[in-house]
Amino acid sequence: MRTANPALNAKTFTALPRIADPAGAMTIQGTVNKTLLMLALLLIPAAWVWRQFFTSGNPQAIMPWLYIGIFGGLIVAFITIFKKQWSPVTAPLYSVLEGLAIGGISAFFEAQFPGIVIQAVALTFGTLLCLLLVYKSGIIKVTANFRLGVVAATGGIAIIYVITIVLGLFGIRMPYIHDSGLIGIGFSLFVVTIAALNLVLDFDFIENGAASGAPKFMEWYAAFGLMVTLIWLYLEILRLLAKIRSRR
């Protein structure tokens, strides 16, 4: 059971005890319910930061919340990955912190490209629904080669982003792939596709986790893993739409 999602890697369930009592075991429905709750916890602070941005008219007013969301969310994510048993507390906290970050980032994009956020949200949830239906229908089968391909592509994207960040610290900008030209749009389309395929791996991994009788707290952890992928997918769609809009 391998996935490119850092929260749902191959060792996620291996060290956990198998729960014989169904009442204390992870279920798919329980994971869905907790994912919906985490989405709500993300949207509330996101809407608050969004309101602060457009009410004040001063982008600097939300910068502290943006940084708290980005760095706080990153720290809590690592804590959740290494301390899965804490996920009933850390997973909701992650959603709240990411909500601060997503609200700020979305507001900046919306100010530059009016209407772009609702398009990105619709495409994100539309992609989630479509891939879930395709996965459940068996049209996409999660084979070993499928997993390997998605994991390799995700790793390659991660390396490119790390190189971009390191070069940026020295004032060097990586050309083409982050621009609004055809190469940049093509790269963003590729990243969006890989992010979407990670959802399929997550579905398969969660289904296997529920079948293996993982502890109940893993519902929170699995919901956290899905949120990681959904947030990545949303941000990549937002970047893709921004590149397309900037060409007009």
DOVEX-280226 format. One record per residue: x, y, z of N, C-alpha, C in turn. Coordinates in steps of 0.02 Angstrom, whole numbers, plus 50000, padded with zeros to 5 digits. Last residue first. Example, Ala and Ser with C-alpha at 12.3 -4.5 7.8 and 13.67 -1.06 7.14 Angstrom:
<lumlums>
506424988850354506844994750357506455000250394;506604971650390506154977550390506604983550390;
</lumlums>
This chain:
<lumlums>
497845184348957497325188048922497515195448912;498745178349036498895178548965498395182748926;498235177249162498735182449151498935183149078;497415165949157497105172549157497615178149141;498385155849162497955156549102497655163449099;498935158049288499365158249229498945159249166;497795155949367498125162549367498575163249306;497545142549346497055147449322497365154349319;498695137249410498565136049339498085141249310;498495141449542499085143849504498975142949429;497325134149572497335141449577497915144449537;497815121249560497295123549513497265131149513;498685121449669498955120449601498445122649548;497795123049775498305128149762498595127549692;497035111149764496715117649758497225123049740;498025101249787497665101449723497355108349713;498385104249920498885104549866498535105249798;497165101549981497445108349985497975109249930;497045087849954496545092549929496805099749928;498145082350024498105081749951497615086849922;497795085750156498445087650128498425087650052;496575079250170496595086550169497255089150140;496975065950173496565068350117496585075950112;497665066050296498015064550235497635066950173;496585068850384497145073550378497525072450313;495885057050370495575063250348496105068750339;496815048450429496665047550358496335053850330;496755053350560497385053550524497275052950449;495435050650594495685057550595496315058250553;495495036850583495015040550542495225047850537;496355032650679496625033250611496125036350563;495675030850794495985037450785496265038250715;495285017250786494805022550770495125029250757;496525006350710496195009650767495765015550745;496124995450569496555000350602496175003750660;495664984450490495464985350560495914989950599;495864983250356496354980050400496194980750474;494904991050297494834983850292495304980150339;495445003750320494815001850353494724994350352;496565002750236496655003850307496035001950347;495975001550111496374995950137496474996550212;495415014350103494985008450098495345002250127;496565022050107496085022550162495615016450162;497145018549985497505017350047497035017450107;496205022649892496395015549896496715014049963;496205036449914495585032549921495755025149932;497555039449884497295040449952496655036449964;497605036849748498015032849794497765033549866;496715046949708496555039949695496955035449741;497445058249743496805056949776496605049649768;498475057949653498625056349723497995055049763;497865062849542497975055549545498185053349615;497935076549572497285073149568497365065549574;499305078649562498965079949626498295076349628;499465075849426499785071549476499465072449544;498715086549371498545079549356498835074849408;499425097549418498725096649438498505089449426;500635095549350500615095349423499905094249448;500215097249216500515090949237500475090249313;499795110549220499315105249203499575098449226;501025116649247500485116949297499955111649283;501695114049126501955111349189501415111249243;500895121349038500955114049030501205110749094;501135134149084500455131449089500475123849083;502515134949054502285135749122501585132949132;502485133448915502855128648956502615128949029;501745144548875501475137848863501835132548905;501885156749011501955154348942501685147248936;501925161749136501265160649107501295158649034;503185153149238502925158649198502235156949169;503745142449294503335146449338503065152649302;504485136849190503955132749220503505136749267;505355148649142504875144849103504315141549144;506715148649265506345151049207505825146049182;506895152149435506885146749386506445148749326;507845165549490507175163249473507205157849420;508835169749625508825166649559508125163849546;509075174349753508835179049703508815176349633;509325164649842509915168149813509715172949757;508095159649869508465162649925509075166449901;507775153749747507455160049765507805163549823;508455141749756508695146749709508415153649725;507605135649852508315136849867508605142149821;506385134949781506435138649844507155140449860;506755126849672506485133549660506555137849723;507085115049737507605118649701507385125949688;505805111749784506345113049832506895117049799;505135109749663504925115149707505455116849759;505835098649613505835104949575505635110749620;505525089149711506225091149701506265097849664;504145087949690504395090349754505115092849748;504135082149564503845088849574504105091949638;504705069749594505035074249547504785081449555;503725064349679504395065649704504785070549660;502695063049587502615067549644503285069349674;503245053349502503085059949475503005065049532;503345042549591503945045149558503815052349533;501985040549624502475042049677503105045249646;501455037249499501225043149534501715045349588;502185025249469502205031049424502005037449460;501855016849576502545018649565502595024949522;500455015349558500725018549619501435021049607;500475008749434500125015149441500395018949502;501144997049467501455001649419501135008649423;500224991149555500894992849578501234997949532;498594998749528499084993449522499754995749549;497115003449549497735005449581498214999449582;496155007049409496375001849455497065003749483;494815015849356495525016649373495695011349425;493575009749355493875011949291494625012949300;492905006549469493425001949447493745003849381;492025014649531491765010749475492275005849448;492815021149623492325016349648492045011949592;493555029449536493895024449577493405019049600;492565037549482492975033349437493315027749476;492125043849598491665039749559492045034949513;493295050549634492995045849681492515041049644;493475058849524493965053549537493695048349586;492335067349539492435063249479492915057449491;492575073349664491985069249653492075064549594;493805080149640493735075349695493155070549683;493425088749535493935083649525493895078149577;492515096749604492295092949546492785087249531;493345102549697492845097849721492545093749664;494155110049605494445105549655493945100349677;493255117849532493665112849497493965107749546;492745125949634492305121549596492685116049561;493915132749674493545128549722493105123549685;494235139649557494705134749584494355130049632;493095147949544493265143249491493725137749517;493215155549658492635151149652492735146049597;494435162149626494385157649683493795152949677;494245170849518494675164949509494585159849565;493555182549531493175176649512493585170249509;494875193349483494205192549512493845186349485;496435192949510496025189849458495325188549486;496885200249619497225201049555496795198449497;496055196449721496155203649710496465204949641;496215182649717495575185549699495635193049683;497525181049766497365179149697496715182449673;497325185949897497815189049853497675187449779;496375176649943496205183649938496685187449892;497105164749944496525165449899496345172749889;498015167450047498255166249979497695167249929;497125168850158497565174250136497795173450064;496485156250162496095162450156496505168250131;497565147650178497175147250117496765153650107;497995151450309498435152050251498045152250185;496865148650387497165155350388497595156450326;496735135050357496205139650338496455146850337;497825129550418497825129850345497285134450320;497335130650550497935134350529497965134950453;496235121850544496135128850563496725133050539;496855109750508496355112750464496255120150480;497675107450620497975108350554497485111850507;496695104950716497115110950722497455112550656;496195092450671495775098450669496165104950674;497455085250693497145085750627496665091650623;497745085850831498175089450784497855090150715;496735077850891496835084850911497205088650857;496755065550828496105068450845496145075650867;498195063250817497825066050761497115068450779;499005057050906498785063750924498315066850871;499395045450846498915044950901498645051750922;500415049450760499745048150733499205047850787;501645057950756501255056050815500525054850794;502145060950632502565057050677502205054650740;501085068050574501385062450538501775057950586;500855078250668500335073250654500625067050621;502035085550658501855082450722501345076850710;501915090050526502455085450544502315081950610;500785098350543500765092650496501305087650513;501235108050630500715103450654500675097350608;502135114550543502375111450605501875106250630;501275119150442501825114650426502075110950488;500425127650513500145121650480500685116650464;501345137550549501015133650601500725127250572;501685142450424502205139250465501895135050521;500385146650374500875142850335501355138950379;499745153650481499435148050448499935143650411;500655163750509500465159050562500165152750531;500645170350386501255166950408501115161950464;499325175150387499565170950332500185167050354;499305183250498498875177250497499105172350443;500195193450455500345189350514499945182850515;499485198350337500125194750331500295190750394;498375206050342498275198850350498925194950348;498805218950323498425217450383498345210050395;499375220550200499825219350256499455217450320;498315223850115498575217050115499015215450175;496975233150153497695233250164497965226150167;495645233050154495955235650094496705236150099;494815228650255495335233450272495625236750210;493985219850183493695225150225494215230650238;494785210650121494385215150078494055220650118;495445204650233495825207250175495415212450137;494435200350316494905205250340495285208550282;493845190550234493465196550252493935202150276;494895181050232494645183950170494285190550184;494905177550367495485181050338495285184450273;493625171250371493785176950415494375180950387;493725160750281493235166050268493385172250310;494695153350348494835155850281494365161550264;494055149550467494595154550470494775157350401;493035141050397492875146450444493435151550450;493655131150319493295136550286493155142450332;494215121950409494645125850364494285131950337;493115116450469493595119950512494095124050471;492545110350357492195115850390492665119950434;493515100550335493385105550284493035111650313;493365093050451493985096650440493915101950386;492105087550426492205092050483492835096150475;492415079650315491935085050308491995090150365;493285070550377493535074850323493075080850313;492425064250463492955068350492493265072950439;491605057450372491315062250419491845066950447;492565049050310492195054050271491915059450316;492925040950418493425045150386493095050750345;491715034250441491995038550493492525043250465;491615027250321491125032350337491375037150391;492705018350335492705023350281492215028950296;493355016050502492875014650448492925020050394;494345008650629494275013750577493775011450525;493605001850779494025001450719493865007150670;492765000050884493395003650897493855003850837;491724992750836491574999250865492205003450876;492254980450799492084985250747491964992250775;493604973150879492944975950892492774981350840;494914971050836494404965950821493694968650830;496154980250764495604980650811495054975850792;497874977950755497234976550722496684976350774;499054991050791498714984750807498064984050769;500274997550676499674998350716499354991650732;501304997450588501484996850659500874997350705;500684998950462501044992850477501184991950552;500055010350418499655005650456500054999650482;501125017950358500625020950400500275016050446;502115014550271502175011950339501625014450385;501885020950150501835013650152501845010750222;500955035850195501485032150162501415024650176;500115047850211499865041050202500385036950164;500815059650216500445057650275500205050450271;501355061250090501815060150146501455058050210;500725052949952500535057450006500995056150066;500995042749869501465048249869501305053349924;500835026249936500545032449911501065037949914;500605008749943501065014349938500695020349910;500424994150000500005000050000500445006250000;
</lumlums>
